Amino acid sequence: MLIGLVISYSIVLMLVIYFISKQIQQRFGLQKRKWFGFNYINQKHNFIDVVARIFIGIALMFMLILSLEGPPYTTALLMAVVYPIVLASVECIRAWFEWYRSDQPQQAYITCINIAGGYIFALLNYVTLLILA
């Protein structure tokens, strides 16, 4: 039952994000971005992204150790708040560079929608696990 619930609202959320992104692409005449690979705006974005990913890797290892060794409520706090924010920070950097340094600043709208969708997805999964556990 739990897996079916998570899969069903995950599919609905992905479809909503897909259709909103398509509408924004059509409205502003944006080019389709590659799904995989590094799509850097410029060299400065490349450097900041690499530094941010290294920092995120170190932070995630530290948070993993903290959740294993710390009090029980830290794991819940980390899963609900800190992990999604830390993982979304790289996309926030991308959105900033797309808005201020790109030739298509409206592409940042799609990036922000993806950030919001990912955070809602993580939050819904966490709440589902809390309710049904």
C-alpha positions in Angstrom: 0.0 0.0 0.0 2.8 2.4 0.9 4.7 1.8 -2.3 1.6 2.3 -4.4 0.8 5.6 -2.7 4.3 6.9 -3.1 4.4 5.8 -6.8 1.0 7.3 -7.5 1.6 10.8 -6.2 5.2 10.7 -7.6 3.8 10.1 -11.1 1.2 12.8 -10.7 3.9 15.3 -9.4 6.2 14.5 -12.3 3.5 14.9 -14.9 2.5 18.3 -13.4 6.1 19.5 -13.4 6.5 18.2 -17.0 3.5 20.0 -18.3 4.3 23.3 -16.5 7.9 23.1 -17.9 6.5 22.4 -21.4 4.2 25.4 -21.2 7.0 27.7 -20.1 9.2 26.4 -22.9 6.5 27.0 -25.5 5.6 30.4 -24.1 9.1 31.8 -24.1 10.5 29.8 -27.1 13.2 28.2 -25.1 15.5 25.5 -26.3 15.3 22.0 -24.8 18.1 21.4 -22.3 20.0 18.1 -22.1 18.8 15.9 -19.2 22.2 14.4 -18.3 25.6 16.0 -18.5 26.9 19.3 -17.2 25.3 22.3 -18.8 27.4 25.1 -17.6 26.6 28.7 -18.5 30.2 29.9 -18.3 33.6 29.0 -16.7 32.7 30.8 -13.4 29.5 28.6 -13.2 31.7 25.5 -13.8 34.1 26.5 -10.9 31.3 27.4 -8.4 29.4 24.2 -9.3 32.4 22.0 -8.7 33.2 23.7 -5.4 29.5 23.5 -4.3 29.4 19.7 -5.1 32.5 19.1 -3.1 31.1 21.0 -0.2 27.8 19.1 -0.5 29.6 15.8 -0.5 31.5 16.7 2.7 28.3 18.0 4.3 26.3 14.9 3.4 29.0 12.7 5.0 29.0 14.8 8.1 25.2 14.7 8.3 25.2 10.9 7.8 27.6 10.5 10.7 25.5 12.9 12.8 22.3 11.0 12.1 24.0 7.7 13.0 25.7 9.0 16.2 23.3 11.8 17.3 20.0 11.8 19.1 17.0 10.2 17.3 15.3 13.4 16.3 18.3 14.6 14.3 17.6 12.0 11.6 14.0 13.3 11.1 15.2 16.9 11.0 17.9 16.1 8.5 15.6 14.2 6.2 12.8 16.7 6.3 14.7 20.0 6.1 18.4 19.8 5.6 18.9 17.2 2.9 16.5 18.7 0.4 17.9 22.2 0.9 21.5 21.0 0.6 20.7 19.0 -2.6 18.7 21.9 -4.1 21.6 24.4 -3.6 23.4 23.3 -6.8 20.2 23.9 -8.8 19.7 27.3 -7.1 23.2 28.2 -8.3 22.2 27.1 -11.8 19.0 29.1 -11.7 21.0 32.2 -10.6 23.5 31.8 -13.5 20.7 31.2 -15.9 18.8 34.3 -14.9 21.8 36.7 -14.7 24.4 35.3 -17.1 22.5 33.4 -19.7 21.2 34.4 -23.1 17.9 32.8 -22.2 17.1 34.0 -18.6 13.6 32.5 -18.7 15.2 29.1 -18.5 15.6 29.8 -14.8 11.8 29.5 -14.4 12.1 25.8 -15.4 15.0 25.2 -13.1 13.0 26.8 -10.2 10.0 24.6 -11.0 12.3 21.5 -10.9 13.7 22.6 -7.5 10.2 23.1 -6.0 9.0 19.8 -7.4 12.0 18.0 -6.0 11.4 19.5 -2.6 7.7 18.7 -2.6 8.5 15.1 -3.7 11.0 14.7 -0.8 8.5 16.3 1.7 5.6 14.1 0.6 7.7 11.0 0.9 8.8 12.0 4.3 5.3 12.8 5.5 4.0 9.5 4.1 6.7 7.6 5.9 5.9 9.5 9.2 2.1 8.9 8.9 2.3 5.2 8.0 5.2 4.3 10.4 
